[in-house]
Amino acid sequence: MSRAEVHIAGRKLATVGQVSALVDSTIFRREGWSGDYQASCTLSTPNNGSIPWLRRGALWETYEAGCLVWAGFVDEVSRDSGTFEVSAYGRGARASEFPAVKYESGVTYTPSYIPDEAVDAAEARGMGFGRGGVNIGGVAVAQTPGEVTTVGALLDRIATGTFHWWVDSYGKVALRQAGGVKWVMRPGETYLGTADDNYASRLWGLYVSAVNGEGDPSEWSMTFAPSAAGVEAETIDKFGPAEQIVDLTALGRLFSSSSARADLDARYESVGGRMGWTNGINLTETNMHRVGTRVSAPLAVRAGDGLMLPGVIDDRSSTTYLPNVTVTLGEVRRIHDENRAEVKPVDFAPRGFSEALAAAQAPPSPVTAA
């Protein structure tokens, strides 16, 4: 049974009523923030009185054994008699709303294209997270006069290749890659079906290869992945040819042919050359444990963790059939009252390819070299 405690605006929610149906989730994705994602619970009170501090925008914190495990801001509070339904979003959500600007003087601001600068300014305005003094991007990724973007879009531009921008429960943003294998499931406890939603034998990338003196694109080029010899041929031999176009111009960067191909290779490693998964996995105390221990803790699983599935045949590989599968978790939904977690791999077929190639469909935009 979960011993999680929900605090709203610094106050323990259980002091005013009974908390139940606590669910929270974390996410690991290419576009938008990764980290704490959504949360909800039900609060039953002995009377129909109002709770002034239980309101939209209040800080939500979930603690387990005194440790902060989830944090965000209250999104909605609905009340029926003495029952409150409360939902929240993670700390990173506001990045898609806050413009990337810097302070000049008085009431004057100008667009900012330096991630560190834009994050610091937005944090001061209450965005909900900051850098904590750590450099995440001190060089401008675009310098087009008059272009205004959001902090979230700016962070999307620097989270290239296998990196994602992650906001932790303490409100610190960082660029992160998927973690290694942390959890192992008991053999025979699950299976993973496949579909071709995520399949591509080749990725084509459109990128800006030259700009004029004003920073506007003057040349576009294309390259492809995988670059390793023989990989594409082996993939086609097993699954047949399929090609996808990735619009790297949406990243707001000037690429060389080698850097563009390196970015495509990283994307291909994540989503290309294999099928997507069609089902999620249910983790409980009896069917999983932490690597190297006997500890079973489904509520400790986070998006971005690696989960090994012994006995599950990996027929997605274009070269060999492996007797086990290791997946990176793209979404983890923790049901505290039932002490279990519902997880989905990164390559979850219904939306895996479009998410993993999140910057693919934007039209060319003016950029300059980073």
C-alpha positions in Angstrom: 0.0 0.0 0.0 1.3 3.4 -0.9 2.2 5.8 1.9 2.3 8.8 -0.4 1.3 12.2 1.1 0.0 15.0 -1.1 0.8 18.6 -0.1 -1.0 21.6 -1.7 0.5 25.1 -1.2 2.7 23.7 1.5 -0.2 22.1 3.5 -0.8 18.4 3.9 -4.0 17.6 2.1 -4.9 14.7 4.5 -5.3 17.2 7.4 -8.6 18.5 5.9 -10.1 15.2 4.6 -9.5 11.7 3.2 -7.3 11.5 0.1 -8.0 8.6 -2.3 -7.6 7.6 -5.9 -4.1 9.2 -6.1 -2.6 8.7 -9.6 0.4 10.5 -11.1 2.5 10.0 -14.2 5.9 10.8 -15.6 6.8 11.1 -19.3 9.9 10.8 -21.5 9.5 12.2 -25.0 11.2 14.2 -27.7 8.9 17.2 -28.0 7.9 19.0 -24.9 9.1 18.5 -21.4 10.0 15.2 -19.9 9.6 14.5 -16.2 6.5 14.8 -13.9 3.5 14.9 -16.2 0.0 14.7 -14.7 -1.5 13.9 -11.3 -5.0 13.6 -9.8 -6.7 12.6 -6.5 -10.0 12.7 -4.7 -10.4 14.6 -1.4 -13.5 13.8 0.8 -14.2 16.3 3.6 -16.6 16.0 6.5 -18.4 19.2 5.5 -19.2 21.3 2.4 -16.9 24.2 3.4 -14.4 25.8 1.0 -10.7 25.4 1.2 -9.1 28.8 0.2 -5.6 27.4 -0.6 -6.9 24.5 -2.7 -7.0 26.5 -6.0 -5.6 26.5 -9.5 -1.9 27.4 -9.7 -1.1 26.2 -6.2 2.0 24.0 -5.8 1.3 20.3 -5.7 3.9 18.0 -4.1 3.8 14.3 -3.5 6.1 12.8 -0.8 6.9 9.2 -0.1 8.8 8.4 3.0 9.7 12.0 3.3 11.1 12.2 -0.2 9.7 14.4 -2.9 8.6 12.1 -5.8 6.3 14.3 -7.9 5.7 18.1 -8.2 3.6 20.4 -10.3 0.8 22.9 -10.1 -3.0 22.4 -9.5 -4.8 22.6 -12.8 -8.5 22.1 -11.9 -10.6 21.7 -8.7 -14.1 20.5 -9.0 -16.4 20.1 -6.0 -19.6 18.0 -5.4 -20.9 18.4 -1.9 -17.9 17.5 0.4 -15.9 15.8 -2.4 -13.1 17.5 -4.3 -11.6 16.2 -7.6 -8.2 17.7 -8.0 -5.8 17.5 -11.0 -2.4 18.9 -11.6 0.2 19.2 -14.3 4.0 18.9 -14.0 6.4 21.8 -13.5 7.5 21.8 -17.1 4.1 22.4 -18.6 4.2 26.2 -18.5 7.3 26.3 -20.8 4.9 26.1 -23.8 3.1 29.3 -22.7 6.0 31.5 -21.6 7.6 33.5 -24.4 11.4 33.4 -24.7 12.3 37.0 -23.9 15.0 39.0 -22.0 14.6 42.2 -20.0 16.0 45.4 -21.4 14.8 48.3 -19.4 11.6 49.7 -17.9 8.8 47.7 -19.4 10.8 46.8 -22.5 11.7 43.2 -23.4 13.2 41.7 -26.5 13.1 38.2 -27.9 15.8 35.9 -26.6 17.4 32.9 -28.5 19.8 31.9 -25.7 18.2 29.0 -23.7 20.0 29.9 -20.4 18.9 33.6 -20.7 15.3 32.7 -21.6 14.9 30.1 -18.9 16.3 32.5 -16.2 13.9 35.3 -17.3 10.9 33.0 -17.4 11.7 31.5 -14.0 11.7 35.0 -12.5 8.2 35.4 -13.9 6.9 32.2 -12.3 7.3 29.6 -15.0 7.9 26.9 -12.4 11.4 25.7 -13.1 14.9 27.0 -13.7 18.5 25.9 -14.4 19.8 25.9 -10.8 22.9 27.7 -12.1 23.8 24.8 -14.5 24.5 25.7 -18.1 22.1 24.0 -20.6 22.6 26.3 -23.6 24.6 29.5 -23.5 24.7 30.0 -27.3 21.9 31.5 -29.4 20.2 28.8 -31.5 18.5 31.4 -33.7 18.9 35.1 -34.2 16.2 36.1 -36.6 15.1 39.7 -35.9 11.5 39.8 -34.7 11.0 36.1 -34.3 9.3 35.2 -31.0 9.2 31.7 -29.7 8.4 30.0 -26.4 10.8 28.7 -23.8 9.6 25.2 -24.5 10.2 25.5 -28.3 13.6 26.9 -27.6 14.5 23.9 -25.4 13.1 21.5 -28.0 15.7 23.0 -30.4 18.7 22.1 -28.2 17.4 18.7 -27.2 18.7 17.0 -30.4 19.7 13.4 -31.1 19.1 11.2 -28.1 18.8 14.0 -25.6 15.5 15.2 -24.0 15.0 18.2 -21.8 13.8 17.0 -18.4 12.3 19.0 -15.5 12.7 17.2 -12.1 10.4 17.5 -9.1 12.6 20.2 -7.6 12.1 22.5 -10.6 15.5 22.0 -12.3 15.8 21.6 -16.0 18.6 19.5 -17.7 19.3 17.7 -20.9 19.1 13.9 -20.3 19.4 10.7 -22.1 17.4 7.5 -21.4 18.7 5.7 -18.3 20.1 2.2 -18.4 18.3 -1.0 -17.3 16.9 -0.4 -13.7 14.1 -3.0 -13.6 13.5 -6.6 -14.6 10.2 -8.3 -15.1 9.6 -12.0 -14.2 9.7 -14.3 -17.3 6.3 -15.1 -18.8 4.5 -12.2 -17.2 3.9 -10.1 -20.3 4.2 -10.0 -24.1 4.7 -7.2 -26.6 2.8 -7.1 -29.9 4.3 -5.2 -32.8 3.0 -2.9 -35.6 4.6 -1.0 -38.4 3.6 2.5 -37.2 7.2 3.1 -36.2 9.0 1.4 -39.0 11.3 3.2 -41.5 14.3 1.6 -43.3 15.6 5.0 -44.1 15.2 8.5 -42.6 15.6 11.5 -44.9 16.5 14.8 -43.2 15.9 18.3 -44.6 18.2 20.9 -43.1 19.5 24.5 -43.6 23.0 24.3 -44.9 23.6 28.1 -45.5 22.2 31.4 -44.5 22.6 35.0 -45.8 23.9 38.0 -44.0 20.5 38.6 -42.4 20.3 35.1 -41.0 17.7 33.9 -43.4 18.1 30.5 -45.0 19.7 30.6 -48.4 20.4 26.9 -49.0 18.7 23.7 -48.0 20.2 20.2 -48.3 19.1 16.6 -47.5 20.9 13.6 -46.1 19.8 10.3 -44.8 20.3 7.6 -42.1 21.4 5.0 -41.2 25.0 5.8 -42.1 26.5 2.5 -41.0 27.3 0.2 -43.9 24.8 -2.7 -44.4 22.2 -1.7 -41.8 19.6 -0.4 -44.3 20.0 -3.4 -46.6 19.6 -5.9 -43.7 16.5 -4.0 -42.6 14.9 -4.0 -46.0 15.7 -7.7 -46.4 13.6 -8.4 -43.4 10.8 -5.8 -43.4 10.9 -4.2 -46.8 11.6 -0.6 -47.7 9.9 2.3 -46.0 11.1 5.9 -45.9 10.2 8.9 -43.7 11.1 12.6 -44.0 12.4 14.6 -41.0 12.4 18.4 -41.2 15.5 19.4 -39.2 14.9 23.0 -40.1 12.3 23.1 -37.2 15.2 22.9 -34.8 16.3 26.4 -35.8 19.9 25.4 -36.4 22.4 25.6 -39.2 23.7 22.1 -39.9 26.7 20.7 -41.6 26.2 17.5 -43.6 28.0 15.5 -40.9 26.1 17.0 -37.9 22.8 16.6 -39.7 23.6 12.9 -40.4 24.7 12.4 -36.8 21.3 13.8 -35.6 19.5 11.5 -38.0 21.5 8.5 -36.9 20.5 9.1 -33.3 16.9 9.3 -34.3 17.1 6.2 -36.4 18.6 4.4 -33.5 15.6 5.4 -31.4 12.8 4.6 -33.9 14.0 3.3 -37.2 14.6 -0.2 -38.6 12.0 -1.9 -36.4 8.4 -2.2 -35.5 6.5 -0.3 -32.8 5.0 -1.8 -29.7 1.2 -2.2 -29.6 0.5 -2.7 -25.9 1.5 -1.4 -22.5 2.7 -3.3 -19.4 1.2 -3.6 -15.9 3.9 -3.6 -13.1 3.0 -5.0 -9.7 4.9 -6.1 -6.5 4.8 -9.7 -7.7 6.0 -9.5 -11.3 9.1 -7.2 -11.2 12.1 -6.2 -9.2 15.0 -3.8 -9.3 18.2 -5.0 -11.1 20.6 -6.7 -8.7 18.2 -6.8 -5.8 15.0 -8.5 -4.6 13.3 -5.1 -4.1 9.9 -4.8 -5.9 8.8 -1.2 -6.1 6.4 -0.5 -9.0 5.7 3.0 -7.6 9.5 3.9 -7.9 9.5 3.3 -11.6 10.0 6.5 -13.7 9.7 7.4 -17.4 13.1 7.1 -19.0 14.0 4.0 -17.0 15.0 0.8 -18.8 12.9 -2.3 -18.2 14.2 -5.8 -19.2 11.6 -8.4 -20.3 13.2 -11.9 -20.1 11.5 -14.4 -22.3 9.9 -11.9 -24.6 11.1 -12.5 -28.2 12.3 -9.4 -29.9 11.3 -10.0 -33.5 11.6 -6.3 -34.4 15.4 -6.6 -35.0 16.3 -6.7 -38.6 19.2 -9.1 -38.0 18.6 -11.4 -35.1 15.7 -12.7 -32.9 16.7 -12.0 -29.3 15.2 -14.0 -26.4 14.6 -10.9 -24.3 13.7 -7.3 -24.8 14.9 -4.2 -23.0 12.6 -1.2 -23.5 12.9 2.5 -22.4 9.7 3.6 -20.7 8.1 6.6 -22.4 5.2 6.9 -20.0 4.6 5.7 -16.5 1.3 6.0 -14.7 1.4 5.1 -11.0 -1.8 4.1 -9.3 -0.9 4.6 -5.6 -4.0 3.0 -4.0 -3.3 -0.3 -5.9 0.5 -0.1 -5.6 1.0 -0.7 -9.3 2.2 1.1 -12.4 0.9 1.1 -16.0 3.8 1.7 -18.4 4.2 2.2 -22.1 7.5 1.8 -24.0 9.0 4.8 -26.0 8.1 3.1 -29.3 4.4 2.7 -28.4 2.9 2.3 -31.9 -0.2 4.5 -31.9 1.9 7.6 -31.5 5.5 6.5 -31.3 6.9 7.7 -34.6 5.2 11.1 -34.7 6.4 11.8 -31.1 9.9 10.6 -31.6 10.2 12.8 -34.8 8.4 15.7 -33.1 10.1 18.5 -35.1 9.4 16.9 -38.5 6.5 18.9 -40.0 7.3 22.6 -39.4 8.1 24.8 -42.5 11.6 26.1 -43.0 12.3 29.0 -40.6 15.1 31.6 -40.6 18.2 30.5 -38.6 21.8 31.2 -38.0 24.7 29.1 -37.0 24.8 28.2 -33.3 
